[in-house]
Amino acid sequence: MSTLKDTVILFTAFLFLSPAIMLLRLFVVYLRDDKGFRKYPTQNWASGLTPLAYGWECSRTQKDIHSKRLHEALKTNPVLRIAPNWLAFGRSQAVKDIYGYTSRCRKAATYDLLSQTGANLNNISDKAFHSARRRMVASAYAPKHADVWEPKVADSITALMAQIDIRCTGPRGQDLFDAVHWIFLFSVESVIKVMLSKDVLFLRSGTDYIYFKDADGKDQAVRSIHNVHASQRAAAAVICMLIRFLVPCMAKDGVR
């Protein structure tokens, strides 16, 4: 009986002390401030303590886009701390320091999750691997080729402006201009023109379908942008579900 009683006491003490120890550790890390991030304003009260603070922001119900509150906060604070080791920048001057080739910034673990189906220059987080891939394509993107790219990109810009004019200057009641859809078409079409010297006519057709014949000679059609994003949508859904599971509802009346 004594052994059972001691076990129950130890287990009870563990249940009560574990959360306290975890919270104490978070505060110790916050006070040590090894990276000097405490000087930046936080997105919410927990941003300096745990990455779950950012997960909570992503899981909250949004009227428009999930980053609207962050966007509004960055208007008054050029740098915002959204998690213990994550900073959000609201000024374009930070782009070079973050994304430049000599930048000391490292992509977060989210990029690793989204690169499981294929690593590319956008989602590679390993510096050495990224440098090796970059060297493979560096010559193709040398400035000396700009005079060859310019007419190709200009042609796509002309096609995009024509589509904008049709949708934004037509009679009332016409379909609204879906900027996300058309900008994606413009971006992918331009990249394919530059990299493969092939005009896929996305902007003129208004779709991302690529038509081809398979090995049996049958006509096939594949949605280029849709297929590229499919794996990322699946990964994003899993990440979102995990966040919603780990970060419970923190307010009533349907606001999370």
N, C-alpha and C positions, 0 to 999 in steps of 0.2 A: 504493500500500500504506500509505503514511504517513497519507493522509487516512482510509482505512478504519480503521486502527488508532486514530487519534484519535477517530473517531466511536464506536468500540466502548468506548473508555475513558470518553468523555463519557456514553454511554448507561448504562454500568455505574455510574458515579458518581451519575448521576441516580437510578437504581434504589435505591441505598443511602442517598443523602442525602434523598430525598423523604420517606420515613417519619420520618426524624429531624427534618426541618424541620417537618413537620406536628405531631409530638409536642411540639417546642419551642414552637411557636405556641400549642398548647393550654395548656401550662404558663405561658406568658407571660400569656395571657388570664386564667388562673386566679389568678395572683399579682397582676395589676392589680386584679381584683375591682371592676370599674367600678360594679356595682349593689349591692355590699356583701352579697352572698349567702354569702360564705365563712364567715360566723359561724354559719350554720345547719348542723346535722348532715346528712350525706348518706345516701342510701338504700344505695348501695354505693360502692366505692372510686373508680369512674369517674364518678359523678354530677356532680361539679364540673368535669369535663373535656369531656364530650361527651354530646349527647342520646341517643346509641346506648345509654348506660347504662340509660335508661328503656325503650328498645326491647328490651334484653336481659331486663329484668324481665318485660315483657309476654309475651315468647316462651318463658319458662321453664315447664316442666310444673307445673301446679297441681293439688293434691288437691281444692280447693274452688273458689274464685273467684280470678281472676288478680291481684286486688288485695289478697288476704288478708295477704301479708307487709307490704305498705304499711300496711294497717289496723292490724296488730299493732305496727308501728314507731311509728305516730302515737299510740299509747296512752301512750308514754313521752316522745315528742317532739312538742309541739304544732305545730311547723313543721319540715318535712323538705325538703331539697333533692334533687329527683329528676333534675334536669338542670341545666346551667349557668345557664339563665334561667328554670327552672320550679321553683316551690315548691308543696308539698302541705300543706294545713292540716287539722288534725284536731280543731278546736274550732269550735262553731257561731257563736262571736262573730265569726269572720272572714267570715261570709256577706255582711254588709252592705258591708264594705270591698271584697269581690271582685265582687259582683253588683249593688251599689247603682247608681243612675242616675248619680251623680257619681263613681263609681269610676274610678281611673286605670288599672286593669288592662285588658289587651287579650286577647281570645280568641286561642288558639294557631292555627297553620296547619291543624290537624286540622279545625277548624270550617269552614274554607273548602273543604276537600275534601268534607265531608259536606253542604255546601250547594249543590253543583253542580246538583242537580235542582230546587232551589227555595229561595230565601232566606226565612227567617222570623226572628222576634224571638229565637229560641233559638240560631240559628247565624250570625247576621250579626256579623262581626267589625269592620266599618267603623263607627266611632263616629257619623259624620254620617248615614250611611244608617240606622243603628239608631235614631237620634233622630227621623228623619223618619217611620219606620214606627211608632215608639212614639207620636208625636203623633196618628197616624191613629186609634189605638184607645184613647187615654188617656181620652176622655170616657165610653166604654162601661164602663170599669173604675173610674170614680169611686166613692168611698166611699158616695155618696148612693144608689147602686143596691144596696147590701148587703142591705137588707130584702127586695128582690125575689129576690136570688140564694139567700138563706139557706134558704127552704123547698125549693128545687130540690135544693140540695146535701144538705140533711137527708134528703130522700127517697132519694137515692142511698146515703147512709150507712146508712139503715135496711135497704135492699136488700142492701148488702154485709154487714152484720152478720148478716142472716138466712142468707146463703150460708155465712158462717164458722161459724155455729152448726150448720148441717146437716152440715158436713164435719168439724168438730172435736169434736162431742159425740155422733156416731152410733156404731153398733156397731163393734167392732174389725174391722179388715180393710177398712174403707171407704176410698175414695181419700183421699190426703192433700191438705191444703189448699195449692194452688199460689198462694202469695202474689203472685208477680210477675204471673201471669195476671189475678188478680182486682183487684189494685191498678191495673193498666193499664185494665181495663174500667171501674173506678170513675172514674179520672182523665178518660178520654175521654168517658164518659157525662156527667159533671158539666160539663165544658167545653162540650159540645154543648148541654146544657140552658141554660147561662148565655149562650152566644154566639148560638145559633140558636133558643132556646125550643122545642126539639124533644126529646122523650124517645125515645131509640133502644132502650131496654129491654135494654141489654147485660147488666146485672147479673142481671136476672130470667131471661134466656135462657141466660146463661153463655157467650155467643159474641160476636164482634165483627162479625157479619154485618149489613149494611144491605141491605134488600130494596127494589126499585123496578122500575118498568116502563121499558123503553127506548123509543126513538123508534118502534119497530114494534109497541109494545104488549106485548112479551114480558116475562115476569117474570125479573128478574135479581137476583143476590146478590153483594155485594162485601165482602171482609173489610177493614174500615176500618183497624184497627191494623196488620194484616199488611202492607197495601199502603203505609202511611206509612213503615214500617220497612224495606221491601224495598230501596230504594235505599241506605239506610245500611248494611244488612247486606252488600250488594255492595261498597260502598266500604270497609267495615271488613275484609272478606276480602282485598281487594287490599292494604290497608295492612299487614295481618298477614303476608301472603306476602312483601311487600317487607322487612319486619323480619326474617323468618326467613331470607331470602336474604342480607341485609346482616350479620346477626348470627349467625355460625356457632355450632354446638354448642360450649359452653364447659365441659362436664363429661361424664363417662362414665356408664354404667349407666342411660341413658335420662333423666337429669336435665339440663335445659338452663337 
